[in-house]
Amino acid sequence: MNVQINNTWKIVLQDEFNKPYFQNIVQFLQTEKEAGKKIYPTGSLIFNSFNQTPFDKVRVVILGQDPYHGAGQAHGLSFSVQAGVKPPPSLSNIFKEIKSDIGLEISTNFGNLTQWAQQGVLLLNTALTVRDGEPFSHAKIGWSQFTDAVIEKISDEKNNIIFILWGKFAQEKKSLINEGKHFILQAPHPSPLSAHKGFLGCKHFSLTNEILVKLKKQPIDWNINSL
């Protein structure tokens, strides 16, 4: 099956694209489209995280869950919203933690994290699509099998990747990661329901850069205002 995705990922994931479960995902999305359902993100952006962060450039993985289900929000990067869309509460808390952690103030009116992705931060949701206004509507169509395979491929074929797992759902994926050769940072989810239980104050942004510097790698510029 020919999937429109960055060639570095196409090589790594071709076996997954050829499996029946992935063909079922494609068929399901086609059926949704034919039934007039609005799906987010739009087709060309479904694999945006992979296209912005090629496999050979991945240094950090921030795992999300479901794409935003409101019009104009989702664009294929976990936690990120398109330009012109006000950052949702979880993203606002991420920015709050960045300010507390490293003193960087990010505009509350801009939430496009593409600049992170282009520096090697894979912003991966575990489900890559959602129906308009219906959270988790595509959570069980096969995406989790695909994104589990992505996590395992990164774990198996790369070294010294920093996996950032916020919330119980993301932390359930810990078993897919070889802790002997990667770094795992865990905290509660940045949602307003849990941010004050340990996300705020986790210092994951400075910790990530400390690890990268020790590995003699370029630290991440967490600023997004220059986009």
Residue pairs with C-beta under 8 A, 6 or more apart in sequence:
1 17
1 18
1 22
1 23
1 26
3 10
3 13
3 17
3 47
4 44
4 47
5 13
5 47
5 50
5 51
6 47
6 50
6 51
6 54
6 55
8 54
8 55
8 56
9 47
9 50
9 54
9 55
10 17
11 55
12 55
12 153
12 157
13 149
13 150
13 153
16 22
16 146
16 149
21 142
21 145
21 146
22 142
22 146
24 141
24 142
25 141
25 142
25 143
25 146
28 138
28 141
28 142
29 39
29 129
32 39
32 131
33 39
37 131
37 132
38 71
38 131
38 132
39 129
39 130
39 131
39 132
39 138
40 67
40 68
40 69
40 70
40 71
40 73
40 74
40 129
40 130
40 131
40 132
41 48
41 67
41 74
41 75
41 76
41 129
45 74
45 75
45 76
46 76
46 128
46 129
47 76
47 128
48 75
48 76
48 77
49 76
49 77
49 78
49 117
49 122
49 123
49 124
49 125
50 122
52 77
52 114
52 117
52 118
52 123
53 117
53 118
53 120
53 121
53 122
53 123
55 153
55 154
57 120
58 120
58 122
58 154
58 158
58 161
59 119
59 120
59 121
59 161
59 162
59 212
59 217
59 220
60 120
60 121
60 122
60 161
60 162
60 163
60 164
60 208
60 220
61 121
61 122
61 124
61 151
61 154
61 161
61 162
61 163
61 164
62 78
62 79
62 116
62 121
62 122
62 123
62 124
62 164
62 166
63 78
63 124
63 125
63 126
63 151
63 163
63 164
63 165
63 166
63 170
63 173
64 78
64 79
64 123
64 124
64 125
64 126
64 170
65 78
65 125
65 126
65 127
65 167
65 169
65 170
66 125
66 126
66 127
66 130
66 135
66 136
66 139
67 73
67 74
67 76
67 125
67 127
67 128
67 129
67 130
68 74
68 81
68 88
68 130
69 130
69 131
69 132
69 133
69 134
69 135
69 137
70 132
70 133
71 132
72 81
72 82
72 84
72 85
73 81
73 82
73 85
73 88
74 81
74 82
74 130
75 81
75 82
75 112
76 125
76 128
77 113
77 114
77 117
77 123
78 123
78 124
78 125
79 90
79 91
79 94
79 113
79 123
79 190
80 91
80 111
80 112
80 113
80 114
80 116
80 117
80 123
81 87
81 88
81 91
81 111
81 112
82 112
83 110
83 112
83 227
85 111
86 108
86 109
86 111
87 95
87 108
87 109
87 110
87 111
88 111
89 191
89 192
90 189
90 190
90 191
90 192
90 195
91 111
91 190
92 108
93 190
93 191
93 192
93 195
93 199
93 200
94 190
95 106
95 108
96 195
96 200
97 190
97 199
97 200
97 201
97 202
97 203
97 204
97 205
98 104
98 106
98 205
98 222
99 105
99 106
100 200
100 201
101 202
101 203
101 204
101 205
101 206
102 205
102 206
102 209
102 222
104 222
104 223
106 222
106 223
106 224
106 225
107 225
110 224
110 225
110 227
111 224
112 224
112 227
113 121
113 123
113 224
114 224
114 227
115 221
115 223
115 224
115 226
115 227
116 123
116 220
116 222
116 224
117 123
119 218
119 220
119 221
120 220
121 220
122 154
124 147
124 150
124 151
125 147
126 139
126 143
126 144
126 147
126 148
126 169
126 170
126 173
127 136
127 138
127 139
127 141
127 143
127 144
127 147
128 138
128 143
128 146
128 147
129 138
129 141
129 143
130 136
130 137
130 138
131 137
131 138
148 173
148 176
151 163
151 173
151 176
151 177
152 176
154 161
155 161
155 176
155 177
155 178
155 181
155 182
156 178
158 182
159 181
159 182
160 181
160 182
160 183
160 215
161 182
161 183
162 182
162 183
162 184
162 185
162 208
162 211
162 212
163 174
163 177
163 182
163 183
163 184
163 185
164 185
164 204
164 208
165 171
165 173
165 174
165 184
165 185
165 186
165 187
166 186
166 187
166 188
166 189
166 190
166 199
167 188
167 189
167 191
167 194
168 189
169 189
170 189
171 186
174 184
174 186
177 184
183 211
185 202
185 204
185 207
185 208
187 198
187 199
187 202
187 204
188 194
188 195
188 197
188 198
188 199
189 195
189 199
190 199
205 220
205 222
208 219
208 220
209 219
209 220
212 218
212 219
212 220
213 219
